[in-house]
């Protein structure tokens, strides 16, 4: 069995038997006040649950289904807001980049640079993220088999960065649907790096909402539970105080008041998985 090299940053350790990691926040920056409020609320929930926490949010949703959809405040304002979140909530930050030129600016404030699933084969983007020295969380493309991610990971390593996290977010299954193959988790783990399960994005129905992405938030709890039981090192979820009012991914975000009981369940499953021999290290 391939051992997983733990990734350390901002006082956290991902993999290697460390406590479960939670990456959570709204899909997109809706306002500075909302981003800070959400980071503070989730931080406190995560602390009570005994999980490690990284705040996530996007400053630009560059791949919205419709050009008329809300994209976010953009790079400059987004970086400023992320800086305010870090100052006021004192939490590590994860956000995605879409072009190589964005990497350095975002690395000034973010602890983790994320490569979106649709861009997981974009070599220049991956290399630019790697060269910042920040942790790189690369999402598996909806069009890639799990084993194919070895090539994307190798691009990061060849650029001189071994602080890699690989995230599963489902595979295209016919029209407007995604499916998560639980075999993907041990396959991705065999690459030797921590594995995260993006639960809420895997429950999208891409393009299934006539110009917006539909989703199936009712399945968040069973899918998250299954992923943790399969031995992932972390869970990625989009959360919102009022999902129907969210400006992006409204139909697959978790209601914030549902987060604490779900984390309590996931922590118990994570502990059972570790003591029963499921490969969580």
C-alpha atoms as a printed R data frame, in Angstrom:
    type eleno elety resid chain resno       x      y       z
1   ATOM     1    CA   UNK     A     1   0.000  0.000   0.000
2   ATOM     2    CA   UNK     A     2   1.376  3.393  -0.974
3   ATOM     3    CA   UNK     A     3   1.981  5.638   2.005
4   ATOM     4    CA   UNK     A     4   0.605  9.166   1.872
5   ATOM     5    CA   UNK     A     5   2.989 12.054   2.476
6   ATOM     6    CA   UNK     A     6   1.296 14.484   4.898
7   ATOM     7    CA   UNK     A     7   0.967 18.085   3.754
8   ATOM     8    CA   UNK     A     8   1.597 20.774   6.351
9   ATOM     9    CA   UNK     A     9   0.621 24.454   6.144
10  ATOM    10    CA   UNK     A    10  -0.655 27.212   8.419
11  ATOM    11    CA   UNK     A    11  -0.373 24.977  11.473
12  ATOM    12    CA   UNK     A    12  -2.457 22.214   9.902
13  ATOM    13    CA   UNK     A    13  -1.514 18.701   8.811
14  ATOM    14    CA   UNK     A    14  -3.456 16.900   6.088
15  ATOM    15    CA   UNK     A    15  -3.041 13.122   5.947
16  ATOM    16    CA   UNK     A    16  -0.748 10.959   8.003
17  ATOM    17    CA   UNK     A    17  -3.437 10.132  10.544
18  ATOM    18    CA   UNK     A    18  -4.201 13.803  11.289
19  ATOM    19    CA   UNK     A    19  -7.724 14.901  12.247
20  ATOM    20    CA   UNK     A    20 -10.208 15.296   9.431
21  ATOM    21    CA   UNK     A    21  -9.830 18.449   7.323
22  ATOM    22    CA   UNK     A    22 -12.836 20.596   6.447
23  ATOM    23    CA   UNK     A    23 -12.600 22.944   3.467
24  ATOM    24    CA   UNK     A    24 -15.792 24.987   3.481
25  ATOM    25    CA   UNK     A    25 -17.321 28.337   2.648
26  ATOM    26    CA   UNK     A    26 -19.634 29.955   0.116
27  ATOM    27    CA   UNK     A    27 -19.204 29.257  -3.573
28  ATOM    28    CA   UNK     A    28 -18.381 32.853  -4.461
29  ATOM    29    CA   UNK     A    29 -17.612 36.121  -2.643
30  ATOM    30    CA   UNK     A    30 -20.995 37.783  -2.312
31  ATOM    31    CA   UNK     A    31 -19.731 40.630  -0.104
32  ATOM    32    CA   UNK     A    32 -16.915 41.235   2.358
33  ATOM    33    CA   UNK     A    33 -19.321 41.086   5.287
34  ATOM    34    CA   UNK     A    34 -20.801 37.769   4.180
35  ATOM    35    CA   UNK     A    35 -17.395 36.190   3.591
36  ATOM    36    CA   UNK     A    36 -16.088 37.232   7.005
37  ATOM    37    CA   UNK     A    37 -19.290 36.212   8.780
38  ATOM    38    CA   UNK     A    38 -19.266 32.776   7.154
39  ATOM    39    CA   UNK     A    39 -15.594 32.193   7.932
40  ATOM    40    CA   UNK     A    40 -16.153 33.051  11.591
41  ATOM    41    CA   UNK     A    41 -19.220 30.846  11.897
42  ATOM    42    CA   UNK     A    42 -17.674 27.817  10.195
43  ATOM    43    CA   UNK     A    43 -14.406 28.264  12.104
44  ATOM    44    CA   UNK     A    44 -16.258 28.013  15.407
45  ATOM    45    CA   UNK     A    45 -18.342 25.033  14.270
46  ATOM    46    CA   UNK     A    46 -15.218 23.212  13.096
47  ATOM    47    CA   UNK     A    47 -13.461 23.897  16.396
48  ATOM    48    CA   UNK     A    48 -16.363 22.438  18.370
49  ATOM    49    CA   UNK     A    49 -16.367 19.371  16.117
50  ATOM    50    CA   UNK     A    50 -12.633 18.837  16.449
51  ATOM    51    CA   UNK     A    51 -11.810 19.124  12.754
52  ATOM    52    CA   UNK     A    52  -9.176 21.221  11.017
53  ATOM    53    CA   UNK     A    53 -10.551 24.075   8.948
54  ATOM    54    CA   UNK     A    54  -9.688 25.971   5.772
55  ATOM    55    CA   UNK     A    55 -11.985 28.694   4.447
56  ATOM    56    CA   UNK     A    56 -12.780 28.488   0.747
57  ATOM    57    CA   UNK     A    57 -14.448 30.924  -1.603
58  ATOM    58    CA   UNK     A    58 -13.991 32.008  -5.219
59  ATOM    59    CA   UNK     A    59 -13.351 35.586  -6.333
60  ATOM    60    CA   UNK     A    60 -14.357 34.773  -9.914
61  ATOM    61    CA   UNK     A    61 -16.560 31.946 -11.147
62  ATOM    62    CA   UNK     A    62 -15.084 31.860 -14.617
63  ATOM    63    CA   UNK     A    63 -16.980 28.755 -15.716
64  ATOM    64    CA   UNK     A    64 -20.587 29.702 -14.995
65  ATOM    65    CA   UNK     A    65 -23.149 27.957 -17.183
66  ATOM    66    CA   UNK     A    66 -24.535 31.257 -18.455
67  ATOM    67    CA   UNK     A    67 -22.666 34.455 -19.203
68  ATOM    68    CA   UNK     A    68 -25.429 36.303 -17.367
69  ATOM    69    CA   UNK     A    69 -24.735 34.572 -14.060
70  ATOM    70    CA   UNK     A    70 -22.986 36.315 -11.160
71  ATOM    71    CA   UNK     A    71 -19.228 35.712 -11.307
72  ATOM    72    CA   UNK     A    72 -17.924 37.506  -8.233
73  ATOM    73    CA   UNK     A    73 -15.912 40.668  -7.582
74  ATOM    74    CA   UNK     A    74 -12.859 39.739  -9.644
75  ATOM    75    CA   UNK     A    75  -9.179 39.312  -8.803
76  ATOM    76    CA   UNK     A    76  -8.228 42.641  -7.242
77  ATOM    77    CA   UNK     A    77 -11.262 43.070  -5.006
78  ATOM    78    CA   UNK     A    78 -11.339 39.346  -4.307
79  ATOM    79    CA   UNK     A    79  -7.774 39.311  -2.990
80  ATOM    80    CA   UNK     A    80  -8.591 42.295  -0.786
81  ATOM    81    CA   UNK     A    81 -11.637 40.515   0.667
82  ATOM    82    CA   UNK     A    82  -9.661 37.331   1.254
83  ATOM    83    CA   UNK     A    83  -7.101 39.379   3.131
84  ATOM    84    CA   UNK     A    84  -9.818 40.795   5.355
85  ATOM    85    CA   UNK     A    85 -11.158 37.299   6.033
86  ATOM    86    CA   UNK     A    86  -7.707 36.145   7.096
87  ATOM    87    CA   UNK     A    87  -7.244 39.187   9.339
88  ATOM    88    CA   UNK     A    88 -10.625 38.962  11.052
89  ATOM    89    CA   UNK     A    89 -11.173 35.198  11.243
90  ATOM    90    CA   UNK     A    90  -7.537 34.055  11.451
91  ATOM    91    CA   UNK     A    91  -8.139 31.037   9.225
92  ATOM    92    CA   UNK     A    92  -6.176 29.525   6.330
93  ATOM    93    CA   UNK     A    93  -7.533 30.462   2.896
94  ATOM    94    CA   UNK     A    94  -8.144 28.380  -0.229
95  ATOM    95    CA   UNK     A    95  -9.242 29.841  -3.540
96  ATOM    96    CA   UNK     A    96  -9.029 28.852  -7.182
97  ATOM    97    CA   UNK     A    97  -7.075 30.408 -10.015
98  ATOM    98    CA   UNK     A    98  -7.932 30.262 -13.697
99  ATOM    99    CA   UNK     A    99  -4.972 31.842 -15.468
100 ATOM   100    CA   UNK     A   100  -1.211 31.570 -14.824
101 ATOM   101    CA   UNK     A   101  -0.949 35.340 -14.288
102 ATOM   102    CA   UNK     A   102  -3.268 35.117 -11.275
103 ATOM   103    CA   UNK     A   103  -1.061 32.727  -9.290
104 ATOM   104    CA   UNK     A   104   1.403 35.177  -7.721
105 ATOM   105    CA   UNK     A   105  -1.223 37.730  -6.690
106 ATOM   106    CA   UNK     A   106  -3.451 35.103  -5.104
107 ATOM   107    CA   UNK     A   107  -0.507 33.413  -3.366
108 ATOM   108    CA   UNK     A   108   0.063 36.647  -1.427
109 ATOM   109    CA   UNK     A   109  -3.062 35.905   0.622
110 ATOM   110    CA   UNK     A   110  -4.081 32.273   0.006
111 ATOM   111    CA   UNK     A   111  -2.467 29.312   1.750
112 ATOM   112    CA   UNK     A   112  -3.790 26.882  -0.860
113 ATOM   113    CA   UNK     A   113  -4.141 27.517  -4.592
114 ATOM   114    CA   UNK     A   114  -6.802 25.387  -6.205
115 ATOM   115    CA   UNK     A   115  -6.790 24.160  -9.792
116 ATOM   116    CA   UNK     A   116 -10.420 23.817 -10.948
117 ATOM   117    CA   UNK     A   117 -11.502 20.453 -12.292
118 ATOM   118    CA   UNK     A   118 -12.154 21.811 -15.783
119 ATOM   119    CA   UNK     A   119  -8.552 23.083 -15.865
120 ATOM   120    CA   UNK     A   120  -6.792 20.048 -14.412
121 ATOM   121    CA   UNK     A   121  -4.827 19.466 -17.627
122 ATOM   122    CA   UNK     A   122  -3.750 23.086 -18.154
123 ATOM   123    CA   UNK     A   123   0.003 22.729 -17.770
124 ATOM   124    CA   UNK     A   124   0.935 26.427 -17.606
125 ATOM   125    CA   UNK     A   125  -1.679 27.050 -14.914
126 ATOM   126    CA   UNK     A   126  -0.564 24.079 -12.828
127 ATOM   127    CA   UNK     A   127   3.112 25.012 -13.086
128 ATOM   128    CA   UNK     A   128   2.414 28.645 -12.154
129 ATOM   129    CA   UNK     A   129   0.548 27.526  -9.039
130 ATOM   130    CA   UNK     A   130   3.300 25.085  -8.108
131 ATOM   131    CA   UNK     A   131   6.042 27.683  -8.451
132 ATOM   132    CA   UNK     A   132   4.434 29.947  -5.838
133 ATOM   133    CA   UNK     A   133   5.411 27.388  -3.186
134 ATOM   134    CA   UNK     A   134   1.868 27.341  -1.830
135 ATOM   135    CA   UNK     A   135  -0.025 24.111  -1.336
136 ATOM   136    CA   UNK     A   136  -1.716 23.121  -4.601
137 ATOM   137    CA   UNK     A   137  -5.122 21.456  -4.399
138 ATOM   138    CA   UNK     A   138  -5.838 19.991  -7.810
139 ATOM   139    CA   UNK     A   139  -9.316 18.770  -8.571
140 ATOM   140    CA   UNK     A   140  -9.773 15.716 -10.745
141 ATOM   141    CA   UNK     A   141 -11.459 16.630 -14.003
142 ATOM   142    CA   UNK     A   142 -14.972 15.318 -14.565
143 ATOM   143    CA   UNK     A   143 -13.547 13.760 -17.731
144 ATOM   144    CA   UNK     A   144 -10.556 11.980 -16.155
145 ATOM   145    CA   UNK     A   145 -10.148  8.517 -14.702
146 ATOM   146    CA   UNK     A   146  -8.638  8.643 -11.192
147 ATOM   147    CA   UNK     A   147  -5.348  7.046 -12.283
148 ATOM   148    CA   UNK     A   148  -4.915  9.742 -14.947
149 ATOM   149    CA   UNK     A   149  -4.335 12.293 -12.201
150 ATOM   150    CA   UNK     A   150  -0.794 10.980 -11.817
151 ATOM   151    CA   UNK     A   151   0.199 13.135 -14.788
152 ATOM   152    CA   UNK     A   152  -1.313 16.306 -13.324
153 ATOM   153    CA   UNK     A   153   0.330 15.645  -9.962
154 ATOM   154    CA   UNK     A   154   3.668 15.022 -11.662
155 ATOM   155    CA   UNK     A   155   3.483 18.454 -13.296
156 ATOM   156    CA   UNK     A   156   3.357 20.011  -9.829
157 ATOM   157    CA   UNK     A   157   6.200 17.865  -8.512
158 ATOM   158    CA   UNK     A   158   8.353 18.530 -11.575
159 ATOM   159    CA   UNK     A   159   7.917 22.257 -10.934
160 ATOM   160    CA   UNK     A   160   9.546 21.766  -7.537
161 ATOM   161    CA   UNK     A   161   6.512 21.541  -5.255
162 ATOM   162    CA   UNK     A   162   5.564 18.385  -3.342
163 ATOM   163    CA   UNK     A   163   2.815 20.006  -1.261
164 ATOM   164    CA   UNK     A   164  -0.054 18.486  -3.211
165 ATOM   165    CA   UNK     A   165  -3.652 17.632  -2.345
166 ATOM   166    CA   UNK     A   166  -5.871 15.788  -4.828
167 ATOM   167    CA   UNK     A   167  -9.628 16.320  -4.775
168 ATOM   168    CA   UNK     A   168 -12.322 14.054  -6.193
169 ATOM   169    CA   UNK     A   169 -15.493 15.773  -7.412
170 ATOM   170    CA   UNK     A   170 -17.272 13.197  -9.548
171 ATOM   171    CA   UNK     A   171 -17.230 11.968 -13.123
172 ATOM   172    CA   UNK     A   172 -19.590 12.938 -15.955
173 ATOM   173    CA   UNK     A   173 -22.308 10.304 -16.194
174 ATOM   174    CA   UNK     A   174 -24.492 10.973 -19.180
175 ATOM   175    CA   UNK     A   175 -26.094 14.369 -19.629
176 ATOM   176    CA   UNK     A   176 -26.367 16.789 -16.676
177 ATOM   177    CA   UNK     A   177 -25.206 14.277 -14.107
178 ATOM   178    CA   UNK     A   178 -22.142 13.281 -12.097
179 ATOM   179    CA   UNK     A   179 -21.338 10.064 -10.274
180 ATOM   180    CA   UNK     A   180 -18.727  9.347  -7.601
181 ATOM   181    CA   UNK     A   181 -16.996  5.994  -7.866
182 ATOM   182    CA   UNK     A   182 -15.798  5.054  -4.373
183 ATOM   183    CA   UNK     A   183 -12.907  3.162  -5.968
184 ATOM   184    CA   UNK     A   184 -11.529  6.577  -6.929
185 ATOM   185    CA   UNK     A   185 -10.426  7.306  -3.368
186 ATOM   186    CA   UNK     A   186  -7.933  4.449  -2.947
187 ATOM   187    CA   UNK     A   187  -6.779  4.945  -6.544
188 ATOM   188    CA   UNK     A   188  -6.065  8.631  -5.914
189 ATOM   189    CA   UNK     A   189  -4.457  7.780  -2.581
190 ATOM   190    CA   UNK     A   190  -2.061  5.447  -4.402
191 ATOM   191    CA   UNK     A   191  -0.472  8.571  -5.939
192 ATOM   192    CA   UNK     A   192   1.010  9.226  -2.507
193 ATOM   193    CA   UNK     A   193  -0.719 12.482  -1.562
194 ATOM   194    CA   UNK     A   194  -3.670 13.410   0.676
195 ATOM   195    CA   UNK     A   195  -7.115 13.032  -0.860
196 ATOM   196    CA   UNK     A   196 -10.110 15.308  -0.328
197 ATOM   197    CA   UNK     A   197 -13.695 14.634  -1.357
198 ATOM   198    CA   UNK     A   198 -15.619 17.604  -2.780
199 ATOM   199    CA   UNK     A   199 -19.076 16.517  -1.715
200 ATOM   200    CA   UNK     A   200 -21.262 19.399  -2.804
201 ATOM   201    CA   UNK     A   201 -19.802 19.847  -6.285
202 ATOM   202    CA   UNK     A   202 -20.143 16.116  -6.894
203 ATOM   203    CA   UNK     A   203 -23.881 16.565  -6.330
204 ATOM   204    CA   UNK     A   204 -24.232 19.136  -9.080
205 ATOM   205    CA   UNK     A   205 -26.411 18.490 -12.104
206 ATOM   206    CA   UNK     A   206 -24.223 20.518 -14.486
207 ATOM   207    CA   UNK     A   207 -26.268 22.734 -16.768
208 ATOM   208    CA   UNK     A   208 -29.403 20.968 -15.588
209 ATOM   209    CA   UNK     A   209 -31.211 24.119 -14.513
210 ATOM   210    CA   UNK     A   210 -31.762 25.946 -17.803
211 ATOM   211    CA   UNK     A   211 -28.800 28.308 -17.617
212 ATOM   212    CA   UNK     A   212 -27.723 27.437 -14.078
213 ATOM   213    CA   UNK     A   213 -26.241 24.366 -12.450
214 ATOM   214    CA   UNK     A   214 -28.845 22.386 -10.563
215 ATOM   215    CA   UNK     A   215 -27.974 20.152  -7.632
216 ATOM   216    CA   UNK     A   216 -29.072 17.520  -5.118
217 ATOM   217    CA   UNK     A   217 -28.174 18.811  -1.677
218 ATOM   218    CA   UNK     A   218 -30.390 16.179  -0.054
219 ATOM   219    CA   UNK     A   219 -27.630 13.628  -0.662
220 ATOM   220    CA   UNK     A   220 -24.802 15.537   1.059
221 ATOM   221    CA   UNK     A   221 -24.929 13.539   4.305
222 ATOM   222    CA   UNK     A   222 -24.840 10.013   2.831
223 ATOM   223    CA   UNK     A   223 -22.211 10.887   0.233
224 ATOM   224    CA   UNK     A   224 -19.963 12.677   2.732
225 ATOM   225    CA   UNK     A   225 -20.304  9.743   5.100
226 ATOM   226    CA   UNK     A   226 -19.380  7.271   2.383
227 ATOM   227    CA   UNK     A   227 -16.318  9.279   1.368
228 ATOM   228    CA   UNK     A   228 -15.013  9.517   4.926
229 ATOM   229    CA   UNK     A   229 -15.649  5.804   5.442
230 ATOM   230    CA   UNK     A   230 -13.584  5.175   2.310
231 ATOM   231    CA   UNK     A   231 -10.627  6.899   3.956
232 ATOM   232    CA   UNK     A   232 -10.389 10.445   2.611
233 ATOM   233    CA   UNK     A   233  -8.275 12.960   4.516
234 ATOM   234    CA   UNK     A   234 -10.656 15.852   4.113
235 ATOM   235    CA   UNK     A   235 -14.098 17.003   3.036
236 ATOM   236    CA   UNK     A   236 -14.823 19.993   0.785
237 ATOM   237    CA   UNK     A   237 -18.279 21.544   1.064
238 ATOM   238    CA   UNK     A   238 -19.946 24.724   0.003
239 ATOM   239    CA   UNK     A   239 -22.061 26.122   2.828
240 ATOM   240    CA   UNK     A   240 -24.461 29.034   3.022
241 ATOM   241    CA   UNK     A   241 -26.794 30.480   5.633
242 ATOM   242    CA   UNK     A   242 -29.626 30.543   3.110
243 ATOM   243    CA   UNK     A   243 -28.783 28.379   0.069
244 ATOM   244    CA   UNK     A   244 -31.786 29.451  -2.061
245 ATOM   245    CA   UNK     A   245 -30.438 33.020  -1.896
246 ATOM   246    CA   UNK     A   246 -26.846 32.059  -2.755
247 ATOM   247    CA   UNK     A   247 -25.470 33.735  -5.855
248 ATOM   248    CA   UNK     A   248 -23.819 30.531  -7.107
249 ATOM   249    CA   UNK     A   249 -24.425 26.799  -6.596
250 ATOM   250    CA   UNK     A   250 -27.585 27.464  -4.611
251 ATOM   251    CA   UNK     A   251 -29.028 23.991  -5.191
252 ATOM   252    CA   UNK     A   252 -26.097 21.938  -3.940
253 ATOM   253    CA   UNK     A   253 -24.821 23.998  -0.982
254 ATOM   254    CA   UNK     A   254 -25.250 22.763   2.583
255 ATOM   255    CA   UNK     A   255 -27.338 24.878   4.908
256 ATOM   256    CA   UNK     A   256 -24.960 26.241   7.521
257 ATOM   257    CA   UNK     A   257 -27.131 25.140  10.439
258 ATOM   258    CA   UNK     A   258 -26.811 21.554   9.188
259 ATOM   259    CA   UNK     A   259 -23.030 21.590   9.290
260 ATOM   260    CA   UNK     A   260 -22.359 20.885  12.967
261 ATOM   261    CA   UNK     A   261 -24.401 17.666  13.256
262 ATOM   262    CA   UNK     A   262 -22.941 16.443   9.976
263 ATOM   263    CA   UNK     A   263 -19.383 17.046  11.182
264 ATOM   264    CA   UNK     A   264 -20.123 15.169  14.409
265 ATOM   265    CA   UNK     A   265 -21.161 12.187  12.304
266 ATOM   266    CA   UNK     A   266 -18.147 12.443   9.994
267 ATOM   267    CA   UNK     A   267 -15.659 12.638  12.873
268 ATOM   268    CA   UNK     A   268 -17.051  9.401  14.318
269 ATOM   269    CA   UNK     A   269 -16.808  7.682  10.931
270 ATOM   270    CA   UNK     A   270 -13.263  8.966  10.445
271 ATOM   271    CA   UNK     A   271 -12.202  7.503  13.788
272 ATOM   272    CA   UNK     A   272 -13.780  4.128  12.980
273 ATOM   273    CA   UNK     A   273 -12.107  4.106   9.577
274 ATOM   274    CA   UNK     A   274  -8.710  4.715  11.162
275 ATOM   275    CA   UNK     A   275  -8.964  2.014  13.830
276 ATOM   276    CA   UNK     A   276 -10.513 -0.549  11.468
277 ATOM   277    CA   UNK     A   277  -7.689 -0.380   8.952
278 ATOM   278    CA   UNK     A   278  -9.224  1.730   6.177
279 ATOM   279    CA   UNK     A   279  -6.188  3.483   4.606
280 ATOM   280    CA   UNK     A   280  -6.409  6.987   6.099
281 ATOM   281    CA   UNK     A   281  -2.611  7.340   6.308
